[in-house]
């Protein structure tokens, strides 16, 4: 129980940083989608979404699993200083080489993305990638040393810079141009568009974050332990494939939607903008997944030597599934409120939200299950599972996007994550058995779906929003009551909550 309390405490801090950062960043979604509501603005948002997809995808190549490898080797007695210097040096060398190649190819890449007039946008994307890559090991060091407060402050500070600059560029300046007329800034501004402004805001945020981590990298001196690096790269190499497969599942659908939808170029980019905006409504559930991953990865490695580790992992899974079900219901049942987070022009994509929420529930469970191949060092199995999911994503999107558009993307995501979850459970029980209470886990998921479909029936019978919200509140209460009754004994032993349990 003590180890679970520690995990919960760290998850709160990592959760605070991610929830605060993403909720702040989430404020950008209504601002951007309300301001960029005309077709030209929606095209800009579509272009920006595609470029950010490229950044997410290439981030896997730039970091090549070094963060996870850092946790693995820091928990097995490897000299901490030697480990930091070697992994950081490796990322500096590789980032420099990869960045140079991409910058040299910026014009053909810009032409392919239909932004050939602004090859500098590709340069800015590469700089974001490089800086974020260099921040990966300092962030991993904070997590390994269990310093979530510093982690939280740094994350939130970067997001605030991003928000303020985005607001200045696309909301404030266009309405206050008179006082800037004739200046060099006004001429520069006129030569760019919303895509560039949002990229610059992200670049400034990345730079701010890296500078705030200066205590973690200030003492760095180039020191490369070739023997240690070979061990690290042997462990982390499959993470490249795992990460790329994960990015295919998570982000590549935007690229395929733009390329495969049988409409005009601008209409396809508008579809990408609508899908991307509604994807962000599912953010509430991803907050918990991200917060959990930040604290759980080092926790699982540190607990791996304990003989009671499997029982601990099983208990973590149960409570994590409960939290995921809560997050799903909180978003899906109250969709009549959440829809106002996107502008009216984007709301015809709301139907994908419940599908994406269910997909993220499967993804969260998969992340929890994936502990078996990370702890046992059987990364090749993780690679195969991820490749299976990526193949499903590509196949379903390729076949069905021309007919069903963004709904094909959402169902492909659910199919991929659901399959990965099931296969990982089956294989994990064979190689690293964990006594999960499968009946209880499945029961919670079934109850979650039953409550959701009950709400769907209510919305089908009446269009009255007040009735929708009252029904949502009742159904939410029923779920919480079920958890209370089923888990009363464990709740009683928890800090803070325990004193309220009879």
C-alpha positions in Angstrom: 0.0 0.0 0.0 2.9 2.4 0.7 4.2 2.0 -2.8 0.8 2.7 -4.2 0.4 5.8 -2.1 3.8 7.0 -3.5 2.7 6.3 -7.0 -0.6 8.1 -6.4 1.2 11.1 -4.9 3.6 11.4 -7.9 0.8 10.8 -10.3 -1.0 13.8 -8.7 2.0 16.0 -9.4 2.6 14.8 -12.9 -1.1 14.9 -13.4 -1.2 18.5 -12.1 1.5 19.6 -14.6 -0.1 17.8 -17.5 -3.7 18.7 -16.5 -2.8 22.3 -15.9 -0.7 22.5 -19.1 -3.2 20.8 -21.3 -6.2 22.6 -19.8 -4.4 25.9 -20.4 -3.5 24.7 -23.9 -7.0 23.5 -24.3 -8.2 27.1 -24.0 -6.4 27.6 -27.3 -8.8 25.2 -29.0 -11.9 27.4 -28.6 -9.9 30.5 -29.3 -8.4 29.1 -32.5 -11.5 27.4 -33.7 -13.7 30.5 -33.0 -11.2 32.9 -34.6 -10.2 30.6 -37.5 -13.8 29.8 -38.4 -13.7 30.9 -42.1 -12.5 28.4 -44.7 -9.1 30.1 -45.1 -8.6 30.0 -41.4 -9.7 26.3 -41.2 -7.2 25.5 -44.0 -4.4 27.1 -41.9 -5.5 25.1 -38.9 -5.4 22.0 -41.0 -1.9 22.7 -42.3 -0.7 23.4 -38.7 -2.3 20.1 -37.5 -0.5 18.2 -40.3 2.9 19.8 -39.4 2.4 19.0 -35.7 1.7 15.4 -36.8 5.0 15.4 -38.6 6.8 16.7 -35.5 5.2 14.0 -33.3 6.1 11.3 -35.8 9.7 12.4 -36.2 10.1 12.9 -32.4 10.3 9.1 -32.1 13.2 9.0 -34.6 15.0 11.8 -32.9 14.8 10.3 -29.4 14.9 6.6 -30.4 13.8 5.3 -27.1 16.5 6.9 -25.0 14.1 8.1 -22.3 12.8 4.6 -21.6 16.3 3.2 -21.8 17.4 5.8 -19.2 14.8 4.4 -16.7 15.8 0.9 -17.5 19.6 1.4 -16.9 19.2 3.8 -14.0 17.4 1.1 -12.0 20.0 -1.7 -12.5 23.0 -0.1 -10.9 24.5 1.8 -13.8 26.5 4.8 -12.8 24.0 7.7 -13.0 26.5 10.3 -14.1 27.9 8.1 -16.8 24.4 7.2 -18.0 23.3 10.8 -18.2 26.4 11.9 -20.1 26.3 9.0 -22.6 22.6 9.3 -23.4 22.7 13.1 -23.6 25.8 13.0 -25.8 24.1 10.5 -28.1 21.1 12.7 -28.6 23.2 15.8 -29.2 25.1 14.0 -32.0 22.1 12.4 -33.6 19.9 15.5 -33.4 22.6 17.6 -35.1 22.9 15.2 -38.0 19.1 14.6 -38.5 18.4 18.4 -38.2 21.0 19.3 -40.8 19.5 16.7 -43.2 15.9 17.9 -42.8 16.9 21.6 -43.1 18.8 20.9 -46.3 15.6 19.2 -47.6 13.2 21.9 -46.4 12.1 23.1 -49.8 11.0 19.7 -51.2 9.3 18.9 -47.9 7.5 22.2 -47.9 6.4 21.6 -51.5 5.0 18.2 -50.6 3.0 19.8 -47.7 1.7 22.5 -50.1 3.5 25.3 -48.2 6.2 25.8 -50.7 6.2 29.6 -50.2 7.3 29.1 -46.6 10.2 26.6 -46.4 11.2 28.3 -43.2 8.3 26.7 -41.5 10.0 23.3 -42.0 13.2 24.8 -40.4 11.1 26.0 -37.4 9.6 22.5 -37.1 13.0 20.9 -37.1 14.2 23.3 -34.4 11.2 22.4 -32.2 12.1 18.7 -32.7 15.8 19.2 -31.8 15.1 21.3 -28.7 12.4 18.9 -27.4 14.8 16.0 -28.0 17.5 17.6 -26.0 15.0 18.2 -23.2 14.0 14.5 -23.1 16.9 13.2 -20.9 16.8 16.2 -18.4 13.0 15.5 -18.0 13.8 11.8 -17.6 16.3 12.7 -14.9 13.7 14.7 -13.0 11.3 11.8 -13.1 13.9 9.2 -12.1 15.0 11.4 -9.2 11.3 11.8 -8.2 11.2 15.5 -8.5 7.7 16.0 -9.9 7.3 19.6 -8.7 10.2 20.9 -10.9 8.8 18.8 -13.7 5.4 20.4 -13.2 6.7 24.0 -13.1 8.8 23.5 -16.2 5.9 22.0 -18.2 3.4 24.6 -17.3 5.8 27.5 -17.9 6.4 26.3 -21.5 2.7 26.0 -22.2 2.0 29.5 -20.8 4.6 31.0 -23.2 3.0 29.1 -26.1 -0.5 30.4 -25.2 0.5 34.0 -24.7 2.4 34.2 -28.1 -0.4 32.4 -30.0 -2.9 34.8 -28.5 -0.7 37.8 -29.5 -0.2 36.6 -33.1 -3.7 35.4 -34.0 -6.0 37.3 -31.6 -4.4 40.5 -30.4 -2.3 41.8 -33.2 -4.8 41.6 -36.1 -7.2 43.9 -34.1 -4.4 46.4 -33.1 -2.5 46.8 -36.4 -2.8 50.6 -36.5 -0.2 51.2 -33.9 2.3 48.9 -35.6 1.9 50.2 -39.2 5.2 50.9 -41.1 7.3 48.9 -38.6 9.7 46.1 -39.5 7.4 43.8 -37.4 4.4 44.7 -39.4 6.2 43.9 -42.7 7.4 40.6 -41.2 3.9 39.8 -40.0 2.4 40.5 -43.4 4.7 38.0 -45.0 3.6 35.1 -42.7 0.3 33.4 -41.9 -1.4 31.7 -38.9 0.6 28.5 -39.5 3.9 30.2 -39.0 2.7 32.2 -36.0 1.5 29.0 -34.2 4.8 27.3 -35.0 6.8 30.2 -33.6 4.8 30.1 -30.4 5.6 26.3 -30.1 9.3 27.0 -30.8 9.4 29.7 -28.1 7.7 27.3 -25.7 10.3 24.5 -26.4 13.2 27.0 -25.9 11.7 28.2 -22.6 11.3 24.7 -21.3 14.8 23.7 -22.2 16.3 26.8 -20.6 14.3 26.1 -17.4 15.9 22.7 -17.2 19.4 24.3 -17.1 20.2 22.8 -13.7 19.8 19.4 -15.2 22.1 19.9 -18.1 24.4 22.8 -17.0 27.1 20.4 -15.7 27.1 18.4 -18.8 30.5 17.6 -20.3 30.9 15.5 -23.5 31.6 12.0 -22.2 30.6 9.0 -24.3 30.9 5.5 -22.9 30.8 3.4 -26.1 30.3 0.1 -24.2 27.4 1.4 -22.2 25.9 3.0 -25.3 25.9 -0.3 -27.2 23.9 -1.8 -24.4 21.5 1.1 -24.3 21.0 1.1 -28.1 20.4 -2.6 -28.1 17.6 -2.1 -25.6 16.2 1.1 -27.1 16.4 0.2 -30.8 13.0 -1.7 -30.8 11.5 1.4 -29.1 12.0 3.2 -32.5 9.7 0.8 -34.2 7.4 0.8 -31.2 7.3 4.6 -31.1 6.8 4.9 -34.9 4.0 2.4 -34.8 2.5 4.3 -31.9 2.7 7.5 -33.9 1.0 5.9 -36.9 -1.8 4.9 -34.6 -2.0 8.2 -32.9 -1.4 10.8 -35.6 -1.0 9.4 -39.1 -4.7 9.4 -39.7 -4.6 13.1 -40.3 -2.1 12.7 -43.1 -4.2 9.9 -44.7 -7.4 11.9 -44.2 -5.9 14.8 -46.2 -4.5 12.5 -48.9 -7.3 10.0 -49.4 -10.5 12.0 -48.9 -12.0 12.4 -52.4 -12.5 16.2 -52.2 -10.6 19.3 -53.1 -7.3 20.2 -51.4 -8.9 22.9 -49.3 -11.9 20.8 -48.3 -9.5 18.0 -47.3 -7.5 20.3 -45.0 -10.8 21.6 -43.5 -11.7 18.0 -42.7 -8.4 17.5 -41.0 -9.0 20.7 -39.0 -12.4 19.5 -37.9 -11.1 16.1 -37.0 -8.1 17.5 -35.1 -10.3 20.0 -33.1 -12.8 17.3 -32.1 -9.9 14.9 -31.2 -8.9 17.4 -28.6 -12.3 17.1 -26.8 -11.1 13.7 -25.8 -8.2 15.4 -23.9 -9.7 14.7 -20.5 -9.0 11.0 -20.7 -5.5 11.5 -22.2 -4.7 13.7 -19.2 -5.0 10.8 -16.9 -3.1 8.5 -19.3 -0.2 10.9 -19.6 0.0 11.7 -15.9 0.0 7.9 -15.2 2.7 7.2 -17.7 5.0 9.9 -16.3 5.0 8.4 -12.9 4.3 4.7 -13.7 7.3 4.1 -16.0 10.0 4.7 -13.4 7.7 3.2 -10.7 7.3 -0.1 -12.5 11.1 -0.4 -13.1 11.8 0.4 -9.4 9.3 -2.1 -8.2 10.3 -4.9 -10.5 12.7 -6.5 -8.0 10.0 -6.8 -5.3 8.5 -10.2 -4.9 5.0 -8.6 -4.5 5.4 -6.6 -7.7 2.8 -8.5 -9.8 0.1 -8.0 -7.1 1.0 -4.3 -7.0 0.7 -4.0 -10.7 -2.7 -5.8 -10.6 -3.9 -3.3 -8.0 -2.6 -0.3 -10.0 -4.4 -1.7 -13.1 -7.8 -1.9 -11.3 -7.7 1.7 -10.1 -6.4 2.9 -13.4 -9.3 1.3 -15.2 -11.7 2.9 -12.7 -10.2 6.3 -13.4 -10.3 5.7 -17.2 -14.0 4.8 -17.0 -14.7 7.9 -15.0 -12.8 10.1 -17.5 -14.8 8.5 -20.4 -18.1 9.1 -18.8 -17.3 12.6 -17.6 -16.5 13.6 -21.2 -19.1 11.5 -23.1 -22.1 12.0 -20.9 -21.5 15.8 -20.8 -20.8 16.2 -24.5 -23.5 19.0 -24.6 -21.1 21.1 -22.6 -17.8 20.0 -24.0 -18.9 20.8 -27.6 -18.5 24.5 -26.8 -14.7 24.0 -26.7 -14.7 24.1 -30.5 -16.2 26.7 -32.7 -19.6 26.1 -34.4 -17.9 25.5 -37.8 -16.1 22.5 -36.3 -19.0 20.8 -34.5 -20.1 18.5 -37.3 -17.3 16.2 -36.2 -18.6 15.7 -32.7 -19.7 12.1 -33.5 -16.1 10.9 -33.5 -15.5 12.0 -29.9 -17.1 8.9 -28.1 -15.2 6.6 -30.5 -11.9 8.3 -29.7 -12.6 8.2 -26.0 -13.2 4.5 -26.1 -9.9 4.1 -28.2 -8.0 6.0 -25.5 -9.5 3.8 -22.7 -8.0 0.8 -24.6 -4.7 2.7 -25.1 -4.5 3.5 -21.4 -5.0 -0.1 -20.5 -2.4 -1.2 -23.1 0.2 1.2 -21.6 -0.4 -0.4 -18.2 -0.2 -3.9 -19.6 3.0 -3.1 -21.6 5.0 -3.2 -18.3 5.7 -6.9 -19.0 7.8 -6.5 -22.1 9.7 -3.5 -20.7 10.6 -5.1 -17.4 11.5 -8.5 -19.0 13.5 -6.8 -21.8 11.4 -8.5 -24.4 11.1 -5.3 -26.4 10.7 -7.3 -29.7 7.3 -8.4 -28.6 6.3 -4.8 -27.9 7.5 -4.0 -31.4 5.4 -6.7 -33.0 2.3 -5.7 -31.1 2.7 -2.0 -32.1 3.4 -3.0 -35.7 0.2 -5.0 -35.7 -1.7 -1.9 -34.5 -0.1 0.3 -37.1 -0.9 -2.2 -39.9 -4.6 -2.2 -38.8 -4.6 1.6 -38.7 -3.2 2.0 -42.2 -5.4 -0.8 -43.6 -8.7 0.5 -42.2 -7.9 4.1 -43.1 -6.8 3.2 -46.6 -10.0 1.2 -47.3 -12.6 3.3 -45.5 -11.5 7.0 -45.5 -12.7 7.6 -49.1 -16.2 6.5 -48.1 -16.5 7.4 -44.4 -13.9 10.2 -43.9 -13.0 11.1 -40.3 -15.2 8.4 -38.9 -12.9 5.8 -40.6 -10.0 7.4 -38.8 -11.8 7.2 -35.4 -12.8 3.5 -35.8 -9.4 2.6 -37.1 -7.9 4.1 -33.9 -10.3 2.1 -31.7 -9.6 -1.1 -33.7 -5.8 -0.7 -33.4 -5.7 0.1 -29.7 -8.3 -2.5 -28.8 -6.4 -5.2 -30.6 -3.1 -4.2 -29.0 -4.7 -4.3 -25.6 -6.0 -7.8 -26.1 -2.9 -9.2 -27.6 -0.6 -7.6 -25.0 -2.7 -9.1 -22.2 -2.5 -12.6 -23.7 1.2 -12.5 -24.3 1.9 -10.7 -21.0 0.3 -13.5 -19.0 2.5 -16.0 -20.7 5.8 -14.2 -20.2 5.2 -12.2 -17.0 2.0 -13.3 -15.2 0.2 -10.6 -13.3 -2.9 -11.6 -11.2 -5.3 -9.0 -12.8 -8.9 -9.3 -11.6 -10.2 -9.7 -15.1 -13.8 -10.2 -14.2 -13.9 -6.9 -12.3 -12.0 -5.0 -14.9 -14.4 -6.2 -17.7 -17.4 -5.5 -15.4 -16.3 -1.8 -15.0 -15.9 -1.4 -18.8 -19.3 -3.0 -19.5 -21.0 -0.7 -16.9 -19.2 2.3 -18.5 -20.6 1.4 -22.0 -24.1 0.6 -20.6 -24.3 4.0 -18.9 -23.1 5.7 -22.1 -25.7 4.0 -24.3 -28.4 4.9 -21.8 -27.4 8.5 -22.2 -27.5 8.1 -26.0 -31.1 6.8 -25.7 -32.0 9.8 -23.6 -30.6 12.2 -26.2 -32.4 10.3 -29.0 -35.8 10.6 -27.2 -35.5 14.4 -26.4 -33.5 17.3 -27.7 -33.8 19.2 -24.3 -30.3 19.9 -23.1 -31.4 20.3 -19.5 -32.8 16.7 -19.6 -29.5 15.6 -21.1 -27.4 17.1 -18.3 -29.7 15.8 -15.6 -29.5 12.3 -17.0 -25.7 12.7 -17.3 -25.4 13.7 -13.6 -27.6 10.8 -12.5 -25.6 8.3 -14.5 -22.3 9.7 -13.3 -23.5 9.4 -9.7 -24.5 5.8 -10.3 -21.0 4.9 -11.5 -19.4 6.6 -8.6 -21.8 4.8 -6.2 -20.9 1.5 -7.8 -17.2 2.1 -7.3 -17.9 3.1 -3.7 -19.8 0.0 -2.9 -17.4 -2.4 -4.8 -14.1 -0.9 -3.4 -15.3 0.3 0.0 -12.6 -1.8 1.8 -9.7 -0.3 -0.1 -11.1 3.2 -0.1 -11.2 3.1 3.7 -7.5 2.6 3.8 -6.6 5.5 1.5 -5.4 8.8 2.8 -7.9 11.7 2.8 -10.6 9.7 1.1 -10.6 7.0 3.8 -11.9 9.2 6.6 -15.1 9.8 4.5 -15.8 6.1 4.0 -18.1 4.4 6.5 
